[in-house]
Amino acid sequence: MRFSPAGEPGVPDSRSATRYLIWLAARHKLLFSAGLLLGVTWMVAQALMPAAVGRAVDGLSRRDSDALLTWGLVLLGLGVLQAVAGILRHQCAVRNWLAAAYRTVQLTVATANRLGAALPRRVATGEVVSIGTSDIEQIGHAIDITARGTGALVAIATVAVILLDASMPLGLVVVLGVPVLMAVVGLLIRPLHRQQHAYRDAEGALTTRAGDIVSGLRVLRGVGGEPVLSARYRDESQALRTHGVRVARVQALLEAAQVLLPGAFLVLVTWLGARFALAGQISAGQLVAFYGYTAFLVSPLRQLTEAVDKLTRGHVAARRVVRLLQLTPELVDPARSATVPDGPGELVDVESGVRVPPGRFTALAAAVPEDAVAIVDRLGRYTDSDATLHGVPLRELALATVRERVLVADNDARLFTGQLRAELDPHGAADDAALDAALRAASASDIVDALPDGLDSLVAERGREFSGGQQQRLRLARALVADPETLLLVEPTSAVDAHTEARIAARLGVARDGRTTLVCTTSPLLLGHADHVIFVEDGKVVAEGSHADLHDTEPRYRSTVSRGED
């Protein structure tokens, strides 16, 4: 199984967050390797500076001007090298951060598209949002810190070799002291990891709760449930704050340890170096160099602890991303896709007995609305079934083929942010005449006319500036602009007034003349304009005919479309 945007090498089929981070780094081998090399150069240049200063001090004490000049120039060269390597390393770090973070976004979006309608049932909304707002940042930091962490390790090894060569006791203090310091700091990493994991879970749950409240705010106010949900959100928010305080407490201890322990180490090495200098075991220049090394070691030690911290955070985030990427869609393409004849064909739902004739305007009325939705899901292959097109089972066709030839437009569809023209015609294939015709058929021309820039106006998130009925008409116009071979509409006029519904009913059949159309509705206005009406009860077809004939001869149909009133 592979998870990747089109044209990208796939992520290995592994549940390992570590392997995912390695995979991200491998996507940009040259950039990542350059970052490592520059990180090592940047840190080693700093590590060699105390040695150059010590040699210059020894030259000064011997009144050797040539040595002083030579080591002064070496110090200048190291400073220039450090500055250049630092600038280039930072550029590589930013690019590595962006590459890792936004490749994760690409994979997440590709997975969301691949899962399709199954995504909301498989993953909470807050989990997906948190990946895009929080986890990508931690993953980017994990890739970025690798260069500095590697440079810090090489710099510490360089310093250890120099100190061991100059003074075995002082060298051993550094060689043995650094692992001890890292071990002490490492004791704080595990509780930090645990607290971060709990905080991330609570954050995702709270984001999901907030999304649910906002999307259902109108309904909550109607039933008086707003105070209850607000209180629940407040409690969960306080619980998240508690988790955040716990993370901050461990983080504060880690930050304090990063300052205190290297500082104590600096004092120890300086004291030992001064005693050796007084005893004549090391020169004044070497004492200065030792002091410089111990002061310098504060930086790589902090880099290492920061690396452990960020890699831990990145690992937590990557684990959640991998969990999402490992989700499989409910429907998959067959191993070998069948072929289906060109042109409109009869669409059949074997389970219910619904047969949608090609090129006609058909209406489906169900005694229970959920039955109509289930039938449309099967005909659109959003659930696995024995439904057929041209006599070929849909499960034997590639999903892309089914989506291209059969379009399902229901009231769960959303309006997205952007220009209205692009919202109605995402592929940019329709001209103004086609857009105007679709808007007129959906009785949505007045919506566009009221906008300041017409079709060039910007749509807010989820089209919140439009009422429910206006959004429904714009969604219908979008489906008509697509002009699919077969269009399945689910209650396309449930949120509009009677006058608007009458206009849509009169125009819809004309707009879809010669194209296969199925409208699931119990509206007499729409049913009266249909070429053929199918009545379903208990999930099975029980009657077919015109609206007038069924209304006169089928009491159950009459009761359904008249809402129980004669």
KOLNU-209068 format. One record per residue (C-alpha): y, x, z. Coordinates in steps of 0.1 Angstrom, whole numbers, plus 5000, padded with zeros to 4 digits. Example, Ala and Ser with C-alpha at 12.3 -4.5 7.8 and 13.67 -1.06 7.14 Angstrom:
REM KOLNU-209068
+------+------+------+
|   py |   px |   pz |
+------+------+------+
| 4955 | 5123 | 5078 |
| 4989 | 5137 | 5071 |
+------+------+------+
REM end
This chain:
REM KOLNU-209068
+------+------+------+
|   py |   px |   pz |
+------+------+------+
| 5000 | 5000 | 5000 |
| 5034 | 5013 | 4991 |
| 5069 | 5002 | 5000 |
| 5098 | 5013 | 4978 |
| 5126 | 5001 | 4956 |
| 5119 | 5000 | 4919 |
| 5115 | 5035 | 4905 |
| 5112 | 5052 | 4938 |
| 5081 | 5071 | 4951 |
| 5064 | 5049 | 4976 |
| 5062 | 5054 | 5014 |
| 5028 | 5066 | 5025 |
| 5005 | 5039 | 5038 |
| 5009 | 5050 | 5074 |
| 5019 | 5034 | 5106 |
| 5033 | 5067 | 5119 |
| 5070 | 5068 | 5125 |
| 5068 | 5106 | 5124 |
| 5053 | 5106 | 5089 |
| 5081 | 5082 | 5078 |
| 5108 | 5106 | 5090 |
| 5090 | 5134 | 5072 |
| 5088 | 5113 | 5040 |
| 5125 | 5106 | 5042 |
| 5133 | 5143 | 5045 |
| 5110 | 5151 | 5015 |
| 5129 | 5127 | 4993 |
| 5157 | 5153 | 4991 |
| 5138 | 5186 | 4995 |
| 5166 | 5207 | 4980 |
| 5193 | 5191 | 5001 |
| 5172 | 5191 | 5033 |
| 5161 | 5228 | 5028 |
| 5197 | 5238 | 5021 |
| 5207 | 5221 | 5054 |
| 5180 | 5240 | 5073 |
| 5190 | 5273 | 5057 |
| 5227 | 5268 | 5064 |
| 5219 | 5257 | 5100 |
| 5200 | 5288 | 5106 |
| 5227 | 5310 | 5090 |
| 5254 | 5293 | 5110 |
| 5237 | 5298 | 5144 |
| 5224 | 5333 | 5137 |
| 5259 | 5344 | 5127 |
| 5271 | 5332 | 5161 |
| 5242 | 5349 | 5178 |
| 5250 | 5383 | 5164 |
| 5287 | 5382 | 5174 |
| 5282 | 5393 | 5210 |
| 5262 | 5423 | 5198 |
| 5291 | 5433 | 5175 |
| 5316 | 5429 | 5203 |
| 5294 | 5450 | 5226 |
| 5292 | 5478 | 5200 |
| 5329 | 5477 | 5195 |
| 5335 | 5479 | 5233 |
| 5312 | 5509 | 5235 |
| 5331 | 5526 | 5206 |
| 5363 | 5519 | 5224 |
| 5350 | 5534 | 5257 |
| 5340 | 5566 | 5237 |
| 5374 | 5566 | 5219 |
| 5355 | 5564 | 5186 |
| 5380 | 5547 | 5163 |
| 5355 | 5547 | 5133 |
| 5329 | 5527 | 5154 |
| 5356 | 5504 | 5166 |
| 5368 | 5497 | 5130 |
| 5333 | 5494 | 5117 |
| 5322 | 5469 | 5143 |
| 5355 | 5451 | 5141 |
| 5349 | 5445 | 5104 |
| 5313 | 5434 | 5111 |
| 5327 | 5409 | 5136 |
| 5352 | 5396 | 5110 |
| 5324 | 5393 | 5084 |
| 5302 | 5374 | 5109 |
| 5331 | 5351 | 5116 |
| 5337 | 5343 | 5079 |
| 5300 | 5338 | 5074 |
| 5298 | 5314 | 5103 |
| 5329 | 5294 | 5091 |
| 5316 | 5291 | 5055 |
| 5280 | 5283 | 5066 |
| 5294 | 5257 | 5092 |
| 5314 | 5239 | 5065 |
| 5285 | 5238 | 5040 |
| 5261 | 5228 | 5067 |
| 5283 | 5199 | 5078 |
| 5284 | 5187 | 5042 |
| 5247 | 5189 | 5039 |
| 5243 | 5171 | 5072 |
| 5265 | 5142 | 5061 |
| 5246 | 5138 | 5028 |
| 5212 | 5140 | 5046 |
| 5224 | 5114 | 5071 |
| 5236 | 5091 | 5043 |
| 5204 | 5097 | 5022 |
| 5181 | 5089 | 5051 |
| 5201 | 5059 | 5064 |
| 5207 | 5042 | 5031 |
| 5172 | 5049 | 5017 |
| 5160 | 5030 | 5047 |
| 5183 | 5002 | 5038 |
| 5170 | 5002 | 5002 |
| 5134 | 5000 | 5015 |
| 5142 | 4972 | 5039 |
| 5159 | 4951 | 5012 |
| 5131 | 4958 | 4988 |
| 5106 | 4947 | 5015 |
| 5127 | 4916 | 5022 |
| 5126 | 4907 | 4985 |
| 5089 | 4914 | 4983 |
| 5081 | 4891 | 5012 |
| 5105 | 4865 | 4999 |
| 5102 | 4831 | 5016 |
| 5076 | 4846 | 5040 |
| 5101 | 4869 | 5056 |
| 5117 | 4844 | 5081 |
| 5082 | 4834 | 5092 |
| 5071 | 4870 | 5098 |
| 5101 | 4887 | 5113 |
| 5130 | 4875 | 5135 |
| 5164 | 4875 | 5118 |
| 5178 | 4897 | 5146 |
| 5151 | 4924 | 5139 |
| 5161 | 4928 | 5103 |
| 5198 | 4928 | 5112 |
| 5193 | 4954 | 5139 |
| 5176 | 4977 | 5114 |
| 5206 | 4975 | 5092 |
| 5232 | 4979 | 5120 |
| 5215 | 5002 | 5145 |
| 5182 | 5017 | 5134 |
| 5195 | 5033 | 5102 |
| 5221 | 5052 | 5122 |
| 5194 | 5066 | 5146 |
| 5172 | 5076 | 5116 |
| 5202 | 5093 | 5099 |
| 5209 | 5113 | 5131 |
| 5172 | 5123 | 5134 |
| 5173 | 5138 | 5099 |
| 5208 | 5153 | 5104 |
| 5200 | 5171 | 5137 |
| 5169 | 5188 | 5123 |
| 5191 | 5216 | 5107 |
| 5210 | 5223 | 5139 |
| 5179 | 5221 | 5160 |
| 5161 | 5246 | 5137 |
| 5191 | 5269 | 5138 |
| 5192 | 5268 | 5176 |
| 5155 | 5278 | 5178 |
| 5160 | 5307 | 5155 |
| 5192 | 5318 | 5173 |
| 5175 | 5318 | 5207 |
| 5146 | 5338 | 5193 |
| 5171 | 5363 | 5178 |
| 5189 | 5366 | 5211 |
| 5156 | 5371 | 5230 |
| 5146 | 5400 | 5207 |
| 5180 | 5417 | 5210 |
| 5180 | 5414 | 5248 |
| 5144 | 5426 | 5252 |
| 5153 | 5456 | 5231 |
| 5184 | 5464 | 5253 |
| 5169 | 5455 | 5287 |
| 5134 | 5443 | 5293 |
| 5142 | 5425 | 5327 |
| 5172 | 5407 | 5312 |
| 5153 | 5399 | 5281 |
| 5125 | 5384 | 5301 |
| 5149 | 5363 | 5321 |
| 5161 | 5348 | 5288 |
| 5127 | 5344 | 5273 |
| 5112 | 5328 | 5303 |
| 5143 | 5309 | 5314 |
| 5149 | 5290 | 5282 |
| 5115 | 5272 | 5282 |
| 5120 | 5263 | 5318 |
| 5154 | 5248 | 5311 |
| 5139 | 5228 | 5282 |
| 5111 | 5216 | 5303 |
| 5135 | 5203 | 5330 |
| 5155 | 5185 | 5304 |
| 5124 | 5172 | 5288 |
| 5115 | 5154 | 5320 |
| 5145 | 5131 | 5313 |
| 5135 | 5124 | 5277 |
| 5105 | 5101 | 5284 |
| 5124 | 5077 | 5307 |
| 5152 | 5077 | 5282 |
| 5127 | 5069 | 5254 |
| 5113 | 5040 | 5275 |
| 5147 | 5026 | 5283 |
| 5159 | 5029 | 5247 |
| 5128 | 5010 | 5235 |
| 5135 | 4982 | 5260 |
| 5171 | 4980 | 5250 |
| 5163 | 4979 | 5213 |
| 5139 | 4950 | 5219 |
| 5165 | 4931 | 5239 |
| 5191 | 4938 | 5213 |
| 5170 | 4924 | 5185 |
| 5161 | 4892 | 5205 |
| 5198 | 4886 | 5214 |
| 5209 | 4890 | 5177 |
| 5183 | 4865 | 5167 |
| 5195 | 4841 | 5194 |
| 5231 | 4845 | 5182 |
| 5221 | 4838 | 5146 |
| 5202 | 4807 | 5156 |
| 5232 | 4794 | 5176 |
| 5257 | 4800 | 5149 |
| 5236 | 4785 | 5121 |
| 5228 | 4754 | 5142 |
| 5262 | 4750 | 5160 |
| 5270 | 4717 | 5143 |
| 5237 | 4702 | 5152 |
| 5239 | 4716 | 5188 |
| 5273 | 4699 | 5193 |
| 5260 | 4667 | 5179 |
| 5231 | 4665 | 5204 |
| 5250 | 4681 | 5233 |
| 5229 | 4712 | 5234 |
| 5257 | 4737 | 5231 |
| 5262 | 4743 | 5269 |
| 5224 | 4749 | 5273 |
| 5222 | 4774 | 5245 |
| 5254 | 4791 | 5256 |
| 5240 | 4795 | 5291 |
| 5208 | 4810 | 5277 |
| 5227 | 4834 | 5255 |
| 5249 | 4844 | 5284 |
| 5217 | 4852 | 5305 |
| 5202 | 4872 | 5277 |
| 5234 | 4890 | 5271 |
| 5235 | 4900 | 5308 |
| 5199 | 4912 | 5306 |
| 5209 | 4933 | 5275 |
| 5238 | 4947 | 5295 |
| 5214 | 4957 | 5323 |
| 5192 | 4975 | 5298 |
| 5223 | 4993 | 5284 |
| 5233 | 5004 | 5319 |
| 5198 | 5018 | 5325 |
| 5200 | 5037 | 5292 |
| 5235 | 5050 | 5300 |
| 5223 | 5061 | 5335 |
| 5195 | 5083 | 5320 |
| 5218 | 5095 | 5293 |
| 5244 | 5105 | 5318 |
| 5217 | 5125 | 5337 |
| 5207 | 5142 | 5305 |
| 5243 | 5151 | 5296 |
| 5249 | 5165 | 5331 |
| 5217 | 5185 | 5329 |
| 5229 | 5200 | 5296 |
| 5260 | 5213 | 5313 |
| 5247 | 5222 | 5347 |
| 5215 | 5241 | 5338 |
| 5229 | 5263 | 5311 |
| 5259 | 5270 | 5334 |
| 5236 | 5281 | 5362 |
| 5216 | 5302 | 5337 |
| 5248 | 5319 | 5326 |
| 5257 | 5327 | 5362 |
| 5223 | 5342 | 5368 |
| 5223 | 5364 | 5337 |
| 5258 | 5376 | 5343 |
| 5250 | 5386 | 5379 |
| 5219 | 5405 | 5369 |
| 5238 | 5422 | 5341 |
| 5266 | 5433 | 5364 |
| 5240 | 5448 | 5388 |
| 5223 | 5467 | 5360 |
| 5257 | 5479 | 5347 |
| 5266 | 5492 | 5382 |
| 5233 | 5509 | 5384 |
| 5239 | 5526 | 5351 |
| 5210 | 5510 | 5334 |
| 5231 | 5493 | 5307 |
| 5265 | 5503 | 5292 |
| 5298 | 5484 | 5296 |
| 5294 | 5472 | 5260 |
| 5259 | 5459 | 5267 |
| 5272 | 5440 | 5297 |
| 5299 | 5424 | 5276 |
| 5272 | 5415 | 5250 |
| 5249 | 5401 | 5277 |
| 5277 | 5379 | 5290 |
| 5285 | 5368 | 5254 |
| 5248 | 5360 | 5249 |
| 5245 | 5339 | 5280 |
| 5278 | 5321 | 5271 |
| 5265 | 5316 | 5236 |
| 5231 | 5303 | 5247 |
| 5248 | 5272 | 5262 |
| 5255 | 5260 | 5226 |
| 5219 | 5263 | 5212 |
| 5205 | 5249 | 5244 |
| 5227 | 5218 | 5240 |
| 5217 | 5216 | 5204 |
| 5181 | 5216 | 5213 |
| 5184 | 5189 | 5240 |
| 5206 | 5168 | 5215 |
| 5178 | 5173 | 5189 |
| 5152 | 5161 | 5213 |
| 5173 | 5131 | 5222 |
| 5182 | 5121 | 5186 |
| 5146 | 5127 | 5173 |
| 5134 | 5104 | 5201 |
| 5159 | 5077 | 5191 |
| 5150 | 5082 | 5155 |
| 5113 | 5079 | 5163 |
| 5119 | 5046 | 5181 |
| 5140 | 5033 | 5151 |
| 5115 | 5046 | 5125 |
| 5086 | 5028 | 5143 |
| 5104 | 4995 | 5139 |
| 5112 | 5002 | 5103 |
| 5076 | 5011 | 5095 |
| 5065 | 4979 | 5113 |
| 5086 | 4959 | 5088 |
| 5076 | 4979 | 5058 |
| 5039 | 4974 | 5067 |
| 5042 | 4936 | 5064 |
| 5024 | 4922 | 5034 |
| 5034 | 4892 | 5013 |
| 5015 | 4860 | 5016 |
| 5011 | 4859 | 4978 |
| 5002 | 4889 | 4957 |
| 4997 | 4894 | 4920 |
| 4961 | 4891 | 4907 |
| 4943 | 4923 | 4898 |
| 4945 | 4912 | 4861 |
| 4971 | 4887 | 4852 |
| 4962 | 4859 | 4828 |
| 4983 | 4848 | 4798 |
| 4998 | 4814 | 4794 |
| 5011 | 4799 | 4762 |
| 5048 | 4799 | 4754 |
| 5069 | 4768 | 4757 |
| 5069 | 4739 | 4782 |
| 5035 | 4729 | 4795 |
| 5021 | 4704 | 4819 |
| 5024 | 4715 | 4856 |
| 4996 | 4700 | 4877 |
| 4991 | 4700 | 4915 |
| 4953 | 4695 | 4918 |
| 4954 | 4687 | 4955 |
| 4977 | 4657 | 4953 |
| 4971 | 4647 | 4917 |
| 5007 | 4651 | 4907 |
| 5011 | 4659 | 4870 |
| 5045 | 4669 | 4857 |
| 5046 | 4662 | 4819 |
| 5065 | 4688 | 4798 |
| 5100 | 4680 | 4785 |
| 5105 | 4649 | 4807 |
| 5126 | 4639 | 4837 |
| 5101 | 4631 | 4864 |
| 5108 | 4619 | 4899 |
| 5085 | 4622 | 4929 |
| 5089 | 4598 | 4959 |
| 5069 | 4605 | 4990 |
| 5064 | 4582 | 5020 |
| 5066 | 4614 | 5041 |
| 5093 | 4639 | 5029 |
| 5071 | 4668 | 5041 |
| 5045 | 4659 | 5015 |
| 5069 | 4663 | 4987 |
| 5080 | 4697 | 5000 |
| 5043 | 4708 | 5002 |
| 5037 | 4697 | 4966 |
| 5067 | 4716 | 4953 |
| 5056 | 4747 | 4972 |
| 5023 | 4745 | 4955 |
| 5038 | 4738 | 4921 |
| 5062 | 4767 | 4925 |
| 5035 | 4790 | 4939 |
| 5051 | 4795 | 4973 |
| 5017 | 4787 | 4988 |
| 4983 | 4795 | 4974 |
| 4966 | 4765 | 4957 |
| 4948 | 4753 | 4926 |
| 4980 | 4743 | 4908 |
| 4980 | 4750 | 4871 |
| 5005 | 4755 | 4842 |
| 4991 | 4749 | 4807 |
| 4958 | 4745 | 4824 |
| 4959 | 4781 | 4837 |
| 4958 | 4784 | 4875 |
| 4991 | 4797 | 4889 |
| 4972 | 4821 | 4912 |
| 4959 | 4839 | 4880 |
| 4995 | 4845 | 4868 |
| 5019 | 4873 | 4878 |
| 5044 | 4860 | 4904 |
| 5072 | 4873 | 4881 |
| 5059 | 4850 | 4853 |
| 5057 | 4820 | 4876 |
| 5093 | 4827 | 4889 |
| 5106 | 4831 | 4854 |
| 5091 | 4798 | 4841 |
| 5093 | 4776 | 4872 |
| 5124 | 4774 | 4894 |
| 5124 | 4757 | 4928 |
| 5158 | 4747 | 4941 |
| 5157 | 4733 | 4976 |
| 5183 | 4728 | 5004 |
| 5172 | 4760 | 5022 |
| 5189 | 4781 | 4994 |
| 5221 | 4799 | 5004 |
| 5254 | 4807 | 4989 |
| 5262 | 4844 | 4991 |
| 5295 | 4863 | 4995 |
| 5312 | 4872 | 4963 |
| 5329 | 4858 | 4933 |
| 5319 | 4822 | 4926 |
| 5313 | 4829 | 4889 |
| 5287 | 4855 | 4898 |
| 5273 | 4832 | 4925 |
| 5266 | 4805 | 4899 |
| 5255 | 4829 | 4872 |
| 5240 | 4860 | 4889 |
| 5228 | 4875 | 4856 |
| 5261 | 4869 | 4838 |
| 5243 | 4853 | 4809 |
| 5262 | 4820 | 4807 |
| 5296 | 4815 | 4791 |
| 5324 | 4793 | 4804 |
| 5312 | 4763 | 4784 |
| 5277 | 4765 | 4800 |
| 5292 | 4769 | 4835 |
| 5315 | 4739 | 4829 |
| 5286 | 4718 | 4817 |
| 5265 | 4726 | 4848 |
| 5294 | 4720 | 4871 |
| 5301 | 4686 | 4855 |
| 5264 | 4676 | 4857 |
| 5264 | 4685 | 4894 |
| 5297 | 4667 | 4899 |
| 5311 | 4699 | 4912 |
| 5340 | 4704 | 4888 |
| 5365 | 4691 | 4915 |
| 5353 | 4718 | 4939 |
| 5362 | 4746 | 4915 |
| 5394 | 4729 | 4904 |
| 5406 | 4729 | 4941 |
| 5401 | 4766 | 4945 |
| 5431 | 4789 | 4940 |
| 5414 | 4811 | 4914 |
| 5388 | 4787 | 4901 |
| 5356 | 4804 | 4892 |
| 5371 | 4838 | 4901 |
| 5376 | 4827 | 4937 |
| 5357 | 4846 | 4964 |
| 5330 | 4828 | 4983 |
| 5329 | 4835 | 5021 |
| 5296 | 4843 | 5039 |
| 5271 | 4815 | 5034 |
| 5298 | 4795 | 5017 |
| 5312 | 4784 | 5050 |
| 5345 | 4772 | 5034 |
| 5325 | 4745 | 5017 |
| 5312 | 4713 | 5033 |
| 5275 | 4706 | 5033 |
| 5278 | 4682 | 5003 |
| 5299 | 4707 | 4984 |
| 5274 | 4735 | 4990 |
| 5246 | 4712 | 4978 |
| 5264 | 4705 | 4945 |
| 5272 | 4741 | 4939 |
| 5235 | 4750 | 4945 |
| 5225 | 4723 | 4920 |
| 5250 | 4737 | 4895 |
| 5235 | 4772 | 4900 |
| 5200 | 4758 | 4892 |
| 5213 | 4741 | 4861 |
| 5231 | 4773 | 4849 |
| 5198 | 4791 | 4852 |
| 5183 | 4766 | 4827 |
| 5147 | 4773 | 4835 |
| 5118 | 4760 | 4815 |
| 5107 | 4739 | 4845 |
| 5130 | 4729 | 4873 |
| 5118 | 4715 | 4906 |
| 5146 | 4700 | 4927 |
| 5141 | 4689 | 4964 |
| 5165 | 4662 | 4976 |
| 5194 | 4675 | 4955 |
| 5218 | 4647 | 4966 |
| 5209 | 4642 | 5003 |
| 5243 | 4654 | 5015 |
| 5266 | 4637 | 4990 |
| 5282 | 4602 | 4991 |
| 5269 | 4573 | 4970 |
| 5296 | 4576 | 4943 |
| 5290 | 4613 | 4938 |
| 5252 | 4607 | 4938 |
| 5256 | 4580 | 4911 |
| 5275 | 4605 | 4889 |
| 5248 | 4632 | 4894 |
| 5220 | 4607 | 4887 |
| 5236 | 4597 | 4854 |
| 5243 | 4632 | 4842 |
| 5212 | 4652 | 4855 |
| 5188 | 4638 | 4829 |
| 5212 | 4644 | 4801 |
| 5218 | 4680 | 4812 |
| 5181 | 4686 | 4813 |
| 5172 | 4667 | 4781 |
| 5141 | 4682 | 4766 |
| 5134 | 4704 | 4796 |
| 5107 | 4698 | 4823 |
| 5123 | 4685 | 4855 |
| 5109 | 4672 | 4887 |
| 5132 | 4657 | 4913 |
| 5118 | 4650 | 4948 |
| 5138 | 4621 | 4962 |
| 5138 | 4586 | 4976 |
| 5172 | 4577 | 4963 |
| 5171 | 4546 | 4941 |
| 5200 | 4560 | 4920 |
| 5181 | 4591 | 4910 |
| 5148 | 4572 | 4907 |
| 5163 | 4547 | 4884 |
| 5173 | 4573 | 4858 |
| 5139 | 4591 | 4858 |
| 5117 | 4588 | 4828 |
| 5087 | 4586 | 4850 |
| 5082 | 4581 | 4888 |
| 5053 | 4593 | 4909 |
| 5047 | 4578 | 4944 |
| 5028 | 4599 | 4969 |
| 5014 | 4587 | 5002 |
| 4993 | 4608 | 5026 |
| 4997 | 4637 | 5002 |
| 4980 | 4619 | 4973 |
| 4993 | 4601 | 4942 |
| 4989 | 4563 | 4948 |
| 5011 | 4549 | 4920 |
| 5030 | 4559 | 4889 |
| 5054 | 4542 | 4865 |
| 5090 | 4534 | 4861 |
| 5112 | 4528 | 4891 |
| 5117 | 4491 | 4883 |
| 5079 | 4485 | 4878 |
| 5070 | 4503 | 4911 |
| 5097 | 4485 | 4930 |
| 5084 | 4452 | 4918 |
| 5046 | 4459 | 4921 |
| 5042 | 4484 | 4949 |
| 5053 | 4473 | 4984 |
| 5048 | 4507 | 4999 |
| 5070 | 4523 | 4973 |
| 5096 | 4496 | 4978 |
| 5096 | 4501 | 5015 |
| 5100 | 4539 | 5011 |
| 5130 | 4538 | 4987 |
| 5147 | 4509 | 5004 |
| 5143 | 4526 | 5039 |
| 5123 | 4496 | 5051 |
| 5149 | 4471 | 5041 |
| 5146 | 4445 | 5013 |
+------+------+------+
REM end
